Amino acid sequence: MKKIITFLIKNKLFVAIVFLIALSSWSTVALANANSIVVESDSVNVRIGPGLSYSNMGQVKKGDKLAILAEKNKWYQVRLSGDKIGWVASWLIDNTEVSSATNKIGIVKVPNTTVFQKDDANSNVLGTIEQSQKVTIMYQEQEWSQILYKGTAGWVKSQFIQGTNETSGSSTSSNSNNSDIKTVTVTQSNTKLRIEPNSSSRIVKTANVGKKFDYLSKSGNWYKVRDSDGSVGYVASYVVTISGTKSAVKSAATNISEATIVIDPGHGGDDVGAESKKKTYEKNFTLAYTKAIKADLEKTGARVVLTRSGDDSKSLGERARLSSKIEADAFISLHFDSSADANVGTGVTTYYYGKNKDGTLATDINKQLKTLAINNRGTQQKDLYVLHYNSQPSILIELGYINSSTDYGYIKSNAYKSQVAQAVTNGLKEYFK
């Protein structure tokens, strides 16, 4: 030990150099890995911008590691293999600690600093950066720094960039483009037109279902509209459909992992629903089946929201409005049928209200429900409240007759519940292709 100490004392310069090299290497690795995030879902679409309306540029798979560059509208800008830059939905990524705030900001020190495609002065030149301009540093080596340059990754000589204590932070700016909206149509009864874009401001007037307003602009979750009499006000975006159509405000989700699904367990609280011959209630079965479907859907990366998660009383209006409020990509209400006399009715039925809005969702899911042991009665159009007053694609499924001994034998089984969950998930996978 004394020999080692003596050696270290006599060779202070050598030790210092070794220490600095080690520190530099550690810093490089730390910067390279600090923003590393892992894909959690089986597959995730990568888009050219921070939103579902942007074109899909490819996919990443479960387990892939990505480098996070920035955040916007709950989307991460990431660096992919081949130095490509794209955007992924933050809720599909296993990322509990990483933030774009960990990306360092540098300042260009010399005029017309050249940006190369690779960390090689002989590679293609992407452009130049003016002196004093700030850049986001994504990765650093001894001689080169990789930066974010015009939406892609570029390389500059590290000696031309001065590091700072500033970080890239996040942005909440919106790129929403609503220029194509001409009118909005009310989908909820007693909809309030307000003087300001918030629910506590003064009410200008009340509108009924089917009322149309001219679209003027958007402020958060509110549309600024004008009535035919010239009055102007704000209406919540989740109680209307756009462009005066009966079609839903559908997102551009092309993968179930990007979708938001509302599952509605029918009845609840004082409303027990139908009763079986065994004195068990529909409300309990709908909740149990909802939780099974939720668990199965979440394995795909989908965002699942329930209208109730316990034995709660929820009005039909509350159920439909939740779907509209969060702009869900699909709404599924679960029920179990009952006939006037026991052991008369049997079968699974999928109901929808509007063919254009709901028909495809009903068809895709019912096709999968046909694999169940209980007889399938097909899809049927029906004017049901949670479908009629729902601006999003919505269906209601009767999963068998609770007062039929044959159907009930399946309904109470865990096997049938698991099969229903898988069938609904498979139907949604098909719907979002």
Number of C-alpha atoms within 10 A of each C-alpha: 6 7 8 9 10 10 12 14 11 11 11 11 11 10 14 12 11 12 12 11 12 12 12 14 14 12 15 16 14 14 19 15 16 20 23 19 21 16 21 20 21 14 19 23 22 24 22 18 21 23 21 21 15 13 13 17 14 11 11 17 14 14 15 14 20 21 23 27 28 21 23 20 15 15 22 26 26 25 21 18 9 8 15 13 24 24 27 28 22 17 18 23 21 14 15 7 8 15 20 22 17 18 22 21 21 24 18 21 18 16 13 12 17 19 24 22 20 19 17 13 14 9 12 11 15 16 14 14 18 14 15 14 13 18 19 20 25 26 23 20 17 11 10 18 22 24 23 19 19 10 13 15 23 24 26 25 20 17 14 18 23 14 17 11 7 13 15 20 15 16 12 10 8 11 12 10 9 12 9 9 14 15 18 26 23 26 24 23 15 13 19 21 26 23 19 18 20 15 15 9 12 14 15 15 14 12 19 14 15 17 17 23 26 21 24 18 14 18 13 10 14 20 24 23 23 19 14 9 6 9 13 21 23 27 27 23 22 25 26 31 23 24 18 19 15 18 17 23 21 14 16 16 19 16 19 25 24 23 23 21 25 28 28 26 28 29 25 22 13 11 15 16 21 19 17 17 13 10 9 16 19 25 25 19 20 24 24 16 23 27 17 18 22 22 14 19 23 16 14 21 22 21 20 17 18 21 23 18 15 14 16 14 16 18 13 15 14 13 25 27 22 20 30 29 17 16 22 25 24 25 31 27 24 23 27 26 22 22 14 8 9 14 17 12 17 23 20 24 23 26 25 26 24 20 15 12 21 23 19 16 24 29 20 19 24 23 18 19 27 16 13 16 13 20 16 19 15 16 20 15 15 15 12 15 13 25 25 18 24 29 33 30 29 32 29 25 22 20 26 25 28 32 26 22 17 16 23 20 11 17 22 13 10 13 10 17 21 14 18 22 21 18 23 22 24 19 20 22 19 17 19 18 9
